[in-house]
Each structure stands twice: as structure tokens, then as C-alpha cells.
Amino acid sequence: MELGDFTKLAKEYVNRVGYSETALGVLKDHIEARKGAIQAVADVGAGTGKLTQDLENLGLRGFAVEPNDAMRAEGIKLFEGRDSFQWSKGTAEITGLPDNSVDWLLMGSSFHWADAPVALEEFHRVLRPGGFFTAIWNPRNIESSPLHMGIEEKIRGMVPHLKRVSSGSRANMQDMEKKLLSTPYFVDLFLIEAPHEAVMSKERYMGAWRSVNDIHAQAGDALFAEILQMIEGEISHLDQVVVPYLSRAFTVRSTKR
């Protein structure tokens, strides 16, 4: 398992949860109050379509851009028979989207993989004048749950050198404001956080863990298998697993006029 390679994880992404409807709805309302009805959006780093689906649920249409073939194939399958989003291969640095083509561009749990200055210049090109970019994450809100805090502490004990990459925790987001305002292309940063919960079967919960790339890549196959076995033991007494999440969205406005 290589860090950042999601090819082998695509099938497990169905077990992940979407983002806070409240946070996305507030952002949509804010953007439309500033620049009128959103004609098109882009979900860059769309993966298997979790955020894309949330955007469609808000009545939005546009583009889903994903570099990984296996992930994109799952997203295309999810949207089969619907034309709300046009799927294509591309990256944050080279989206392949036309100039001035969208009002709102988002990256869900993926901006940390991007070359930020290059990606922000690309987003500025793609956005229409006064358009918005949102980098959103959906970390587990483990501080609110003794069960999930205990699991996390045991993982740290098993992988002492672990450095989380894809987590949207506050600790990993400390430089996000600086990154988003590091170029002349975006201003007016604001942050929205919204808690929400998912009630999962034990099978889905373990599937969500199997989709985690950064721990697997750093622990290696054998130790990651031990971690999964430990987690199964921690939830063995439960019928369902209540998982608290905290969608965290950083939004900036394009300086394009």
C-alpha cells in the first residue's frame, strides 16, 4: 500500500459517510447570496462521489474530476443513468476544465494531497469571476466519544511513528489558512464546522476502516491487519456503531473580476 494511492481502496469507499448537509447548505446559501444562483460546481478529487452525491442532493450540477481510475469508475457507476455531473480524469493542478466554467469548486478530504500554490492558480482559472473554493474534510469527532478515543489511542500505541495525512483534525489543519491565502488568487477566508453522526453496522464500520490509506501505508499490511483485528474486538459487543463526525470547511473567494 503506497501513501496516497487509493486504487486498492476504491471498493471500500462505499462504506464512508457523506459530509454535513447543514455545512454544505449554509455554504450554498452564502455563495448564492453573494453572486446569484450557482450554475455549475466542480468536485475535484471526487473519489467515488461521496461529496458529489451531497452536491447533487442540494440540486447542483457540474463536473466531477478524479485522477484515480478505480475511484473514478466507482463514481461513474454511482451516477449511472443520471446526467447531473460529468466525470473526467484530472488533478487539482491540471483539472482539464474550461476557463470560467464553474461558480463553486470544492475538494472533499483531498486538498492536503495537492500542490497548493499550483492548484489554487488552476482553480482561479476555472472559476468564474467572484467564484468560491471550498476545501472540506469530514474527520471523526473522536474527542466526543470514549470508544473512538480508545481505538485511536491503541492505534498510536501500535504505530508510534504514525503521522496522519488525510485526517481533517484541527492539529493537521493548522496551516490551512496560510495555504489558502498564500497566493494572490483568493481572499476572504472563513471556516464552518458542523457536527453530525452516522449509525453504521459493524460490517460497514470495518469497511470504512479498510478504506483508510495513511495508516495502512505507514503501518504496512501485517500490522494494519492487526489494527483491524483490534478494532473488531473493541466493537464486538455492539449491535451498531455510532460514529460522530465534524465536517470542517475552509472557503475562500476568487479575486478574479
C-alpha positions in Angstrom: 0.0 0.0 0.0 1.5 3.3 -1.1 0.7 6.6 0.6 -1.8 8.5 -1.5 -2.6 5.5 -3.8 -6.3 4.7 -3.4 -6.6 2.1 -6.2 -7.0 -0.9 -3.8 -9.4 1.1 -1.6 -12.0 2.1 -4.2 -14.4 -0.7 -3.4 -14.4 0.1 0.3 -15.2 3.8 -0.1 -18.9 2.9 -0.3 -18.7 2.5 3.5 -17.6 6.1 4.1 -20.2 8.7 5.0 -21.1 12.0 3.3 -20.5 15.5 4.5 -22.7 17.6 6.8 -25.8 18.7 4.9 -26.0 21.7 7.2 -22.5 22.9 6.4 -22.9 22.5 2.6 -26.4 24.1 2.7 -25.0 27.2 4.6 -22.2 27.5 2.1 -24.5 27.2 -0.9 -26.8 29.9 0.6 -23.8 32.2 1.3 -22.4 31.8 -2.2 -25.8 32.4 -3.9 -26.4 35.5 -1.7 -23.0 36.9 -2.9 -23.2 36.0 -6.6 -26.6 34.7 -7.6 -27.7 31.2 -8.4 -25.0 28.6 -8.8 -25.0 27.4 -12.4 -22.2 24.8 -12.1 -19.9 23.3 -9.5 -16.8 21.2 -9.7 -15.9 18.4 -7.3 -12.1 18.0 -7.8 -10.6 14.9 -6.3 -14.1 13.5 -6.4 -13.0 9.9 -5.5 -16.1 7.6 -5.6 -18.6 10.5 -5.5 -19.3 11.0 -1.8 -19.2 14.8 -1.9 -20.5 14.8 -5.5 -23.7 13.0 -4.2 -24.1 15.6 -1.5 -23.9 18.4 -4.0 -26.5 16.7 -6.3 -28.7 16.4 -3.2 -28.5 20.2 -3.0 -29.8 20.5 -6.5 -26.4 21.3 -8.0 -24.9 20.2 -11.3 -21.5 20.3 -12.8 -18.2 18.3 -13.0 -16.6 15.6 -11.0 -12.8 15.3 -11.6 -10.8 12.3 -10.2 -7.3 11.2 -11.1 -7.5 7.6 -9.9 -9.1 5.3 -12.5 -10.5 2.8 -10.0 -12.0 5.5 -7.8 -13.5 7.3 -10.8 -15.0 4.1 -12.1 -16.9 3.7 -8.8 -18.1 7.3 -9.0 -19.3 6.8 -12.6 -21.1 3.6 -11.5 -22.8 5.5 -8.7 -24.1 8.2 -11.1 -25.1 5.8 -13.8 -28.3 6.9 -15.5 -28.0 10.5 -14.2 -26.5 13.4 -16.1 -26.1 15.9 -13.2 -22.3 15.5 -13.1 -19.9 15.0 -16.0 -17.0 12.7 -14.8 -13.5 13.2 -16.1 -9.8 12.4 -15.3 -7.8 15.2 -13.9 -5.9 16.5 -10.9 -6.1 19.6 -8.7 -3.1 21.0 -10.6 -4.5 20.2 -14.0 -8.3 19.8 -13.8 -8.9 19.8 -17.6 -11.9 22.0 -17.0 -12.6 25.1 -19.2 -11.8 28.6 -18.2 -14.5 30.4 -16.2 -16.7 27.2 -16.1 -17.9 27.0 -12.5 -19.2 29.2 -9.7 -18.1 26.9 -6.9 -15.2 24.5 -6.8 -14.7 22.0 -3.9 -12.2 19.4 -2.8 -13.5 16.8 -0.3 -10.9 15.3 2.0 -8.2 15.7 -0.7 -6.7 19.2 -0.8 -3.9 18.1 1.5 -2.6 15.9 -1.4 -2.5 18.9 -3.8 0.4 21.2 -4.6 -1.4 24.2 -3.0 0.0 27.1 -5.0 -0.3 25.4 -8.3 -3.8 24.1 -7.5 -5.0 27.5 -6.4 -3.8 29.1 -9.6 -5.7 26.4 -11.6 -8.9 26.9 -9.5 -8.7 30.7 -10.1 -8.6 29.9 -13.9 -11.5 27.6 -13.7 -13.8 29.7 -11.5 -16.0 32.5 -12.9 -15.4 36.0 -11.5 -16.1 36.1 -7.8 -16.4 32.3 -7.6 -15.6 30.3 -4.5 -13.3 27.5 -3.5 -14.1 25.2 -0.5 -11.7 22.7 1.0 -13.7 20.4 3.2 -12.9 17.5 5.4 -15.1 15.1 7.4 -12.9 13.8 10.3 -14.4 11.6 13.0 -15.1 13.8 16.0 -13.4 11.2 18.3 -13.0 13.7 21.2 -16.7 13.3 21.8 -16.6 9.5 22.1 -14.7 7.4 24.7 -15.0 4.4 22.3 -13.3 6.1 19.4 -10.7 7.9 21.5 -9.8 4.5 22.9 -9.4 3.0 19.5 -7.3 5.9 18.3 -5.0 5.6 21.4 -4.5 1.9 20.8 -3.6 2.6 17.1 -1.0 5.2 18.3 0.4 2.6 20.6 0.7 0.1 17.8 2.2 2.6 15.3 4.2 5.0 17.5 5.7 6.8 14.4 2.3 7.4 12.8 1.7 10.7 11.1 -1.8 11.2 9.9 -2.0 12.7 6.5 -5.7 12.6 5.4 -7.2 13.4 8.8 -9.1 16.7 9.0 -8.3 17.2 12.6 -7.6 20.7 14.0 -3.9 19.7 14.6 -3.5 18.8 10.9 -5.3 21.9 9.7 -3.1 24.5 11.5 -1.5 25.8 8.3 -4.6 25.6 6.1 -5.5 29.3 6.4 -1.9 30.2 5.4 -2.0 27.9 2.5 -5.3 29.2 1.1 -4.3 32.8 1.4 -0.7 32.2 0.1 -1.4 33.3 -3.4 -3.0 36.5 -4.9 -5.9 34.4 -6.3 -8.1 34.1 -3.2 -9.3 36.2 -0.3 -12.0 36.4 2.4 -11.4 33.1 4.1 -13.9 31.7 6.5 -14.4 28.4 8.3 -17.6 26.4 9.0 -17.7 23.4 11.3 -20.8 21.2 11.7 -21.1 18.0 13.8 -23.2 15.1 12.5 -23.5 11.4 13.2 -23.6 8.1 11.2 -25.1 4.9 12.6 -23.3 2.0 11.0 -23.4 -1.7 11.0 -20.2 -3.3 12.3 -19.5 -4.5 8.7 -19.8 -1.0 7.3 -17.7 0.4 10.1 -14.9 -2.0 9.5 -15.2 -1.3 5.7 -14.7 2.4 6.4 -11.5 1.5 8.4 -10.3 -0.7 5.5 -10.6 2.4 3.2 -8.0 4.4 5.3 -4.9 4.9 3.3 -2.4 6.8 5.5 -2.4 4.3 8.5 -2.2 1.3 6.2 0.7 2.8 4.2 2.7 3.6 7.3 1.9 0.5 9.3 2.3 -2.0 6.4 0.0 -4.9 5.5 0.7 -7.1 8.5 0.4 -4.5 11.2 -2.7 -2.9 9.6 -4.3 -6.4 9.7 -3.6 -6.4 13.4 -5.1 -3.0 13.8 -8.3 -4.1 12.1 -8.4 -7.1 14.4 -8.0 -4.9 17.4 -10.9 -2.6 16.2 -13.1 -5.6 15.6 -12.5 -6.6 19.2 -13.3 -3.1 20.5 -16.8 -3.1 18.8 -17.6 -6.8 19.2 -20.2 -6.1 22.0 -22.1 -3.6 19.9 -25.0 -4.2 17.5 -24.3 -0.9 15.7 -21.6 1.7 15.8 -22.5 5.4 16.3 -19.7 7.4 14.7 -19.5 11.1 15.4 -18.2 13.3 12.6 -17.3 17.0 12.3 -17.4 18.5 8.8 -14.8 21.2 8.6 -14.9 23.5 5.5 -12.5 26.3 4.6 -13.9 28.6 2.0 -12.2 31.5 0.0 -13.4 33.8 -2.7 -11.6 34.3 -6.0 -10.1 37.7 -6.7 -11.0 37.4 -10.4 -13.1 40.3 -11.6 
